[in-house]
Structures are given as structure tokens and as C-alpha cells.
Amino acid sequence: MSLSAVRDFIRHEATSGLILFAVAVLALVLANSPLAWLYDGLLRTPAAVQVGALEIAKPLLLWINDGLMAVFFLLVGLEIKRELMEGELSSLDRAALPGVAAIGGMAMPALIYTAINWGNPANLSGWAIPAATDIAFAMGVLALLGPRVPVGLKMFLLALAIIDDLGAIAIIAIFYTAELSTASLLLAGAGLVVLFVLNRLGIAKVTPYVLVGTFIWVCVLKSGVHATLAGVAIAFAIPIRVKTAPEVSPLRAWEHALHPWVAYGVMPVFAFANAGVSLSGFSLASLFEPLPLGIALGLFLGNQTGITGLTFLLVRSGLGRLPDGVTWRHVYGASLIAGVGFTMSLFIGTLAFPDPEQAAAVRIGVLFGSCVSALSGYAVLRFAGRASGQERDGITVAAKGANP
């Protein structure tokens, strides 16, 4: 990925992160205001689509979580495929450091959450909630720091978050799948075969992929596998290059077209629908209950220990090296920011705990852990940037003094 492409990507994600923060605050305000009935009623509004005997009827909240989020995962899948084939993850030496760091950032939060909730078997299904990183929020925090953050750190955190998303997708597919419908899965598989045939034939037009992709989404929705995974499967079928016109990249065109819609539409709508939690009866003691505490500490402590620890081991072993201009203070700050789980953590929380009472505890844990991680990471990186600047200034002054 070129430097300009990275900057464009970060600019989209950073702006989206700031919008997400504002929307989340709005949802919290509405959920705790006299208009709470309107907020809840809107999300419970039933909506149905029926074609013959096939009917899909869901409240608005589930249309957002199962439908709009499939578009989000489509974009995530496109980004992952591009990075694997042409970007920062296209070679082992490039992918090693963020890959190992991402493993630490998924494993340690899950272990901390599990340790805290070990005596509560009903809570153990939420072990993956703190193992997720929200790219948009993370890039939003980095955007606030401006030039204080080296480009190498931004690319490191971006690659780490993309690998983290890939891990989250695998976790959802393996651990958060209900009873399976073999017939629906076979039909979805047949749809994927058609997509890959279109890919091999070099078809670049959007319409066939959209029509077959919609069919796959319906089949996956009815199969018991979470419908959002259909977005990822479709993304991996989109050709990155067309043999008859090598300069054409359907994948990049899709990614470019979807990015603003997802950044400024899908994700804010999801945040608005899922961040609103009633704080009625909430006290500081509520935060120290195993479920929200495990999520909050998993996000905050798990990411900084897992990412910094495994990155340190890899670099000290000689199997990896830090990006140019990146110090250990930068790595530690980035590991804190990776604790901003928000969108992905809330989404996994909806799968792990559909019960409204537990869902409220999940949201409290995610919001608290994400906020503390964001503020701590911002503070560390702001200080790291200032210290680096002073160090460079000191070297400059010394050089001038030595050579009047």
C-alpha cells in the first residue's frame, strides 16, 4: 500500500472514529433521558421482507446488526484481502511484527476476562468480547495527535487491527454459530462457487456479485451461521485484478466506493443502536461485577500486556524490528489504543449475550474499558511525541554548539 493510500485510509477511519464517539454519546444521552421510550421503541420497530414463502422478519435492531453489519464485514474482508495480496501483510517479514502483536492483543484480553469470570460459568461465553480492536476509533485517537505520531506507528497499528479483525471473524464463525441448517449452507456454498467462477472469468461488473451476494446473505442468515460472515466470504471472491485489463482493480473500486458509506453511515448507525445503555440503578459497584470488570480490564490491561510483551520478545529475539521512527514508548501507547474495542466488542457482545440484562453489563464494560484505553493511549503518545521532539531538539542544539 502506498503512503498516500495509507493516509487516505487513516483519514477516513479517523473522521469516522470521531463521529462514532459523538453518536455513542448521543445514544447514551437518549437512553437516559425522557426520550428513552422513543429510542427503545425505534430499535424494536418490526420490519419484514417477504418473497413468496420466504419471509425475513426482525426488529430494526437486528436488521442493523445482521444486515448493515454484513456490509461492514464486506469492507473488512476487502481490506484484509488487499493487505494479504498487495499490502502490509503480503510478505512474512512485513506481517510478522503486527501479526504476533495481534495474537498477544487477542490472547491476553481473553485470558484476563476468563480468569475474572471463572467462577461464573454463564459469563464465560463472553471471553472474546475484549479481544477486539475498533480500527475507526483507534485511528481517530491517532488523528488527534497529528504529526506527533510517526507514520510507521500508524501503519503498525493499522496492520495489527486488520489482523485482529481477521481473528474476530474466525472467532465468530467458530464459537458464535447456532444450530446449523445443512440445506442453507449448501445453497450458500453454491453461491460462493458462482462468485469464484465470476472471479476466474474476469467479470468486473458489480451487478452479478451483488445479486449472488444477496442470495448468499439470505442463505447464511437462515443457516445458523451469523449473517455478517457472508460479507467476508463475498469480499474474498471479488477479483483484485482482471487479466484482460491489469490496470483495473474491482476490489479497490468496491473498497473505495464502500468506505465512506461504512465510515459515515453503517458504523454510526450501529453505534447509535448499540451504545445506548440505561444507567438507571448503575453504581460504581456495578462496574466491579465480573462481567463488565472482565471486559474493561481485558481491553485495558490485556492489550497493553499482550501487544507490548510479544512485540518486545519478537524484537529482542531478532525475528522482527520496530518501524522507522518508532520507539518502545510509541509501541506501548499504541497497545493502549488497541484496547478501544467499541464496535467489534459490542458486536461480539450481542452474539455472546442476547439477554437484555447481560447486554447492559456488556455495554458498560466495553464503554468504560474503551474510554480508559483511549485516554491513556492518547496521553502516552502525546508525551512520547513531545519527548522525541525534545530529544531531536537537544541533538540539534548540541550539534550547533559543536560546530559554530
N, C-alpha and C positions, 0 to 999 in steps of 0.2 A: 504494500500500500504506500503510495507517495505521501510526502509530508503534507502537501496541500489537502489531500483526501482525508488524512488523519485530522487535520484542523477543521475541515468541514464537518466531519463526523462528530467531533468533540463539541463543535459549536451547536449542532442540532441537539445533542444529548444534554449539554449544559443548560440551554434555554429550557428544554423540556423538564429538566430537574427542578428548576426554579418555579415553573408552572405547577409541577406536581406538588411542591411544597405548599404553594398558595391554595391549591384545590383541596389538599388534605386538611389544611387549617379551616377552610370554608365548611367542609364536611363535618368536622368536629364541632364547629360553632352551631351549625344547623341541628346536629344530633343532640345538642344540649341546650336548645332554645325552645321557645313556644312553638316553633315551626317543625319540631321533631316529628309530629304526626304526618306532616306533608312529606318530609324526607323518607320516612319509613314506608308510607303509602306509595310513593313513587316507585321505590325499589321492589315493592310487592305487586305492582301492577301486572296482571296476567297478559301474556301475548302469545298468539298461536299462529302457526303456518300449517296449512293443510293442502295436500295434493292427493285427491282420491282417498285411499285408505291410510295413506301415510300422514301422520299428524305429529307436529312437534309443538308442545305447549309448555311454556315455562314462565315464571315470573321474570320481570325485567332484569333483576339482579343476575339470574342465571344466564339470560341471553348475553349479558355483558361478559360474565366470567367464562362461558363456554363458546360464545360466538365471536365477540370483539377480540377476546384474548387469543383466539386462533389466528387472527390477523397479526397480532403482536408476535406470536411464536413463528409465524411465516417469515416476518422480518428478521427475527433472531436466527432462524435457520439459514436465511440468505447470507447474513453476516458471517455466520460460522463457516458456511461452505466457501465463501470468498476468502476468508482468512486462512482456511486449511489449504486452499489451492494456490492462492497468489499472495497472501498477506503475511502477517507476523507469525502465523502458525504453520507456514508452508514447509519449513525445514526443522529438523530436530534441534539444531543449535539455537534457533530463534524461539522455539516453543518450550524449550527445557525449563528456563527460569520461571516464566509465568505459569507454566503447567504444574511444576512442583509447588509453587506458591499457592495456586488454586486448590491443589489437593489438601494442603495444610489449612486453607481457608474454608474448606468444606468439612474436613475430618474433625478438627478441634472444636468448632461450634457444636457439632453433633454430639461429640463425647461429653462436653460440658453440660449440654441440655439433658442428655441421658443420665449423667451422674446425679444431677439435681432432682430429676423426676423418677429415679429408680424405684422409690417406694410408692409411686403412683402409676400402676400399670396402665390405667386408662389414658394417661398423658403421653405414653411412650411413642405413640404413632406420630407425634409432632416433632420427632428428632431432626427432621430435615428442614424445619422452618428457619432456624438461624444459619443454615449452610448456604444461603443465597445472597448475592450482591446485586443491587439495583444500579445498572450502568448509568441511567439518566441522572439519578441523584448524586452518584459518585462524581460524574463529570460536572454536575452543577456546582459542587463544592470546589472542585479544581478551578472552575471558571472564575469563582470569586477571588481566587488567589492570583490570577493573571500570570504575568511573567515570572513571579516568584518560583513557579514550579517548572522544572526543566521538561522539555518535550519528551525526553526518554522516559521520565516517570509516568507521563500521561499515556504513552504507548504501552508501558509495562502494566499499568492498572487496567487499561482498555483490554489488552490481551487476556489478563487474568480474569476479568469479569466475563469475557466471552466464553472462556473455558469453563468458568463457574456456571454459566447458563447451560452449556452442554451437559455438565454434570447434573444440573437441576432437571433437565429434560429426561435424562436417563433415570433419575430417581422417581420422577412422576410416572414414567412408563412402567417401572418395575414394582414400585411399592405402593402406588396410589391408583391401582386399577381394580375395578369391581369385578363381579362375575362376568365372564366373557361369553359373547354370542359368536359362535363359530361361523355361522352364516354371514353375519355382518362383517366379520374380519376378513372372510374370503372375498366378499364383494369389494371391501376397501383395498385388499391386496390386488385384485383385478384392476381396480382403478389406478393403482400405482404402476402396474405393468404398462398400462396405456400411456401414462405420463413418461415413463422411461423410453418407450417406443418413440413418442413425440420428440424426446430429447435426442435420441440416436438419429432420427431423421432430420435433425437440424431445424425443427419448427420453432420459429421465434415469435410468432403471433401470440398475443395474450389470451384471446378468447378460448381456444381449446383447453389451455391449462386451467382457466377459471372454471369452465363448465365441469371438467373432470374433477378438479379440486373440490368443488362444491359437493359433488356426488360422494367423494371420499370423506369429506367432513361429516355428512349425514350418516354414512355407514359407521364411521368411528364413533360418532355420538351414540348410535344405537348398539354398539358392540360391547360397551362396558369399559373400554379404554378411554381416558379423558380426551375429549374432542379437540383440545388445543394441540395435541400431538399431531393431528392431521396437518396443521400448518407447517410443522417441521418436515414431515415426510414430503409434502408438496415442494417445499423450498429446495430439498436436495435433488429433486427431479428437474429443476429449472436449469437449462444449459448456461454455463458461464461463457462459452464461446460457440460460435456457429461456423462449421467448416467452410461453408460456401462464402462466408463473409467474416473472416477472423477479427476484423475491427469492431464487429457488433458483439455486445455482451448483454444478452437478455437478462441475466441475473443482476448485473449492475443497473440496468434500466428499471427493473422491478424494485430493486432496493432504493434507488433514487426517488422513484415515484411514491413508494410506501412510507419512506422515512418521515416526511412532515405529517402525514395523516396519523401515523402511530404516535409520533412525538407530541403532537399538539391536539390529537383527538382521542385515540384509543386509550393511551395511558392516563391522561387526565380524567376521562370518564370512569375508568377502572378505579383510580384513586378516590374519586368522589363517591363511588358506590361502596367502597370497602373500607375507607378510613374513618367513616363516621361511627363513633362508638359512644354510647351514653356513659357519662361519668357519674351518673346518679348512684349514690352509695359507695362511690370509689373513695378509698383512703390510701395512705402510704403503705399500710399493711397489706393492701390488695396486691401491690407490686411485688411483695415478697412471698406470695404464694408460688408453689413450684412451677406452674405452667408459665406465667409471664416472666418470672425470675429466670427460668431456664432459657427462655428466648432472648431476653435482654442481655444476660451475661454471655450467652453463646455468641450473639452478634458482637458485643463489645470486647470481651476477653478472648473468645475463641479465634476471631480473625487476626487480632494482633499477635497472639502467641503462635498460631499455626502458620501464618504467612511469613512473619519475620523469622521465626525459628527455622522453617525448612529452607527459606531463601538463604539464610546465614550458613546453614550446613552445606548447601549446594555450592555456594561461592567459595567457602573455606576448603571444600574438597577439591577445588579446581575444575569442577564439571560445569561451572557457569560463571558469569561475571555480570556485575551491575552495569546498566546502560550508562553511556557517557553523561557526565554531569550529575549523576545520581549518587547520593550519599546514604549511609545507613539511617540517618535521621529522616531522609525522604522516604525510604522503604517503610520505616515504622509509621510515619504519617499516612502513607498510602494504605497500610494494613488496617489502620483505624477507619479510614474512609470506606474500605471494603466491608466494614461492619454495618453499612447502611443497606439493610435488606429490603425494606419497604415493598415495592411492587411484587417481586418474586416471593418474598417471605409471606406477605399477605395472601398471595395466590395459593401457595402450598398450604397455608393455614386453613383456607376454605376447603381444601381437599381432606386435610387431616381431621378437622373438627367442624363438621357441618352443624352441630348443635349450637344454637344462638348464645347460650351462656358461656360455653367454652370459646366461641368465636370472639366474644368481647374481651376475654382474657388474652387471647392471641393478639388482638389489635393493640392492646395496651402494651404488651411486651415488645411487639415489633416497633411501635412508635417510640417508646422510651429508649430501647436499645439503639435504634437507628439515629435518633436525635443526639444521644450522648456520643455515639461514634462519629457523627458528622462534625459536631462542635469540637471534639477532642482532636480529630484529624486536621481540621482547619487550623486550630491553634498550633499544633506541632509543625505543620508545613509552613505556616506564616513565620514562625520563629526560625525554622530551618532555612527559609529563603533569605531572611534578614541576616542570619549568621553567615550564610555563604557569601552574601554581598559584602559584609564587613570584612570577611576573610580576603576576598578579592581586592577590596579597597586597601587593606593593610599591605598586601603584597605589592600593589601598585605604588603606594607611598614609599615602601622600603626600596623598591627599585629606583624611584625617582631620587630618593636620598642617596643611593649608592652611585647614581650617575647624574650629577647636577648638570 
